[in-house]
């Protein structure tokens, strides 16, 4: 499934990047920015970040930084407009 339409990143790409980073450094803190960089891309519009973060959090090999946990809440991801 395509997660980021701007850059063409899929859920499979995200999981593969996380597995690669975890294999190369088991103690690294994995953030969305690091995943983008590992894939040779950078975020564009940011519209994908809620789904991007959800996809990351579903990966069993991920220790998720607490500062991003609030973004997983459906309530906070609603558009106010």
Secondary structure by P-SEA (a helix, b strand, c coil): ccccccccccaaaaaaaaaaaaaacccccccaaaaaaaaccccccccaaaaaaaaaaaccccccccccccccccccccccc
